[in-house]
């Protein structure tokens, strides 16, 4: 038993005070005079009660002494120890697995050194009968061992060996704070646990009781490509490459290969051409140098950059390019960290989206919207090259991704793309439509405003249907049940949509000339934008990302297959969209899909090492202090409740003895 408040024992002085009170208490003597028989009888009875009175008085004193003792003991807070604090040595090892820990020399990386040091520490503690916890700090921390004892020594060592054999060091940044949160679980159990952080990051402030072990070695350095991209300038591409060198000053060799250059100029059967670009980049004082390969028609002062950090390299006139397949950029090796010595760009050729607009009298409204969509998806989104073909008669029914037929309809519906039937004069075969007569809506040139039948339609987002009116439309006597009515005029459908696998159709049974929709250009653009986003979604926006970044994927078919060329792993198949892809390794990712119309599409994206990981001598302010949590320490079972029961029992005994005094 332990006392949580030992000074409470001073309350036992109250017992001495009680005894002192009994000692100095006045002792009254009684004289009995027996003058009559009654008095004699009374004296006789009193003599018989005397032994009982003395016993009662003794018991009263004992009860009072015990009561004061119980009170004194309660003040001292007696408790039984149910869990004692750890007295054996306990250590926590946190291994940083950020991408920069892959730097090294002689076949040994910093991550290897960290794992070896943690294994040696674990052996020492296990031999002494202590506890070992090992956490791997990555994008998501991993618990390798938590409060393991010597009985688990072999399993712990096998886990550490697996880290090395399977090369479990990540390719992105590590979340050290998340790993420290795991350490808090151990610190709560034992506030005296020793914590070792094996890392290559240099911290300005290190929390007390944390031992940071630097696993870097002298002579390590790195030259890396932080980023690369192209910019169209005067109709030709300029290539921008950001390069930095850490741990050493010097010149590094940069080379770029531009493949499939200007294929539009090639004759049939002529091989594709590759352009070679190179530069010797001076790197100084850990600064980032921007190398600009330009066509020679721009001056350095055109760029708002510090000339000391910019290197301009002219592209010969014969090597200028306005289109390309991909660009592969490399730095000459020899540094301590090779994962950032290459970079690829894949946005030189956008997917061509073919649109056919067929009308005997094309209107500027449709052409204007198609032009706006082409500009938006090429320059803003950088995903498509929308090519519009306008025909006045004999339209094609195959070979396009989107068909717009206005007034004059084809005999048979196309089967390889989205079809828009606008103001149809007849129902094409397989359209599922039966046309009726022409109806006039409204009076005196004022039409009837449309009613939105489906409030949550994705195609009508940001479209103010109640502000669009129609003065004349074609009645639909019947239509296939797979059509969905989106807009109506006088209860007659004026916008139908069918999105059924490889059959995607929009029907507008009215002319733009008999509506105010031409004056509602914003609503018209919103309708076409929704059509492209929902029915022709682009696979991914962008072509270059960082490792551990989440990328949103879409598909125009039932599934999308993703594979990585860096690891050579099997494909990952996505069946529900939009899907999220975590880029956990660097390199090129191939995205392959077959659309609902049987068209095979392949797109490539590149995942690079995060730019901050290229600085293999990075510095940081600090990290989470795991020792700020409250430790459990010893755990006790308090005995106050039992003493309280003793209080009640003693009080009852004293009351009982007092009640017998006059009996």
Helices and strands as residue ranges (DSSP letters): E 2-3, G 6-12, H 13-24, H 37-75, E 78-83, E 90-96, G 99-102, E 104-105, E 108-109, H 110-127, E 131-137, E 142-148, G 150-152, H 153-165, H 176-189, E 194-199, E 202-203, E 210-214, E 222-233, E 236-246, E 250-261, G 263-265, E 273-283, E 288-294, G 300-302, G 307-309, E 310-314, G 317-319, E 326-331, E 342-345, E 351-359, H 364-375, I 376-380, E 384-391, E 402-406, E 418-422, E 433-440, E 448-449, E 451-452, G 458-460, G 465-467, E 469-470, E 472-479, E 484-489, E 492-500, E 503-508, G 512-514, G 517-519, H 521-535, E 544-546, E 550-553, E 560-564, E 572-574, E 579-582, E 587-594, E 600-608, H 611-614, E 619-620, G 626-628, E 635-638, H 640-659
